[in-house]
């Protein structure tokens, strides 16, 4: 079940955007995705890295997420992961199983160049969001003359710097709905973030 | 540990479907994930899940005597499951919420008949009646041996709410 859910939510994190392991504590952003919402927040920093929380639900306030993740990240490495699925009690993924859920790809050389695919970066321009108008730069991935993906990058939006993601051929759009810098830990509050044996889930 | 609680109950002339729709709309507007179960003609349950806290608010709906009975329930989903039956069995309740040594229920019986049925069940389980109090015409409190307590409240002429508590050993 956990693996299926991770696969289902993986598309919300564009592969072009790495885990924001250097974000400032308190930063958060909520995205709207096909009438649903997901939020990413940097909630704490400790010696091992940054604690990120990801929540998914069908209401922008996310008072009761349908799924929530709490991840301790350093670079592209996830060293702890706590999951809360539906109304089930939060559980921590055993450290020995983390690699299965968050595999680290081995270093690879540059991908083969496909001459039919091109990346075009546009000029900065106003983009209207639910939070107000921001200045964003469109980056389009094109297959010949067709735009298959368009990212709107915006430095003013915390964590991912992403204002909008579009897949025009599918009519799919994910856009920043709200953001701020006052995030507090709120996922799996019964599970301590301190790294010691007692913090492990039975 | 939080107990499952029957918070309140009431009857209404509104259809079961209308009551379900009202709770569904209100809870969804508040941001809670909501599920709706049942045929919404004779019975239904609308639940709002508080996933951070592991609790659920629900209304259990039953059509009874031409009216809609509405039971408002709160439950702790993360509480340890009950390991054994500790309370005397309750036959044919309209709704019953049970956790460990506490039960709240509504039965389709007049107050006097419900009182007699519950006293028989507790007596069969080895308890004896120590004292009975009528706090008002609609309420009876049965104090039983070993600290057990049964409270019966008339919802209407044909329906009685029952709250039963067996003291811990």
Boltz contact constraints between the chains, C-beta under 6 A:
constraints:
  - contact:
      token1: [A, 59]
      token2: [B, 31]
      max_distance: 6.0
  - contact:
      token1: [A, 61]
      token2: [B, 31]
      max_distance: 6.0
  - contact:
      token1: [A, 63]
      token2: [B, 31]
      max_distance: 6.0
  - contact:
      token1: [A, 64]
      token2: [B, 32]
      max_distance: 6.0
  - contact:
      token1: [A, 64]
      token2: [B, 33]
      max_distance: 6.0
  - contact:
      token1: [A, 64]
      token2: [B, 49]
      max_distance: 6.0
  - contact:
      token1: [A, 64]
      token2: [B, 50]
      max_distance: 6.0
  - contact:
      token1: [A, 64]
      token2: [B, 51]
      max_distance: 6.0
  - contact:
      token1: [A, 65]
      token2: [B, 51]
      max_distance: 6.0
  - contact:
      token1: [A, 66]
      token2: [B, 33]
      max_distance: 6.0
  - contact:
      token1: [A, 87]
      token2: [B, 49]
      max_distance: 6.0
  - contact:
      token1: [A, 87]
      token2: [B, 51]
      max_distance: 6.0
  - contact:
      token1: [A, 87]
      token2: [B, 77]
      max_distance: 6.0
  - contact:
      token1: [A, 89]
      token2: [B, 54]
      max_distance: 6.0
  - contact:
      token1: [A, 89]
      token2: [B, 78]
      max_distance: 6.0
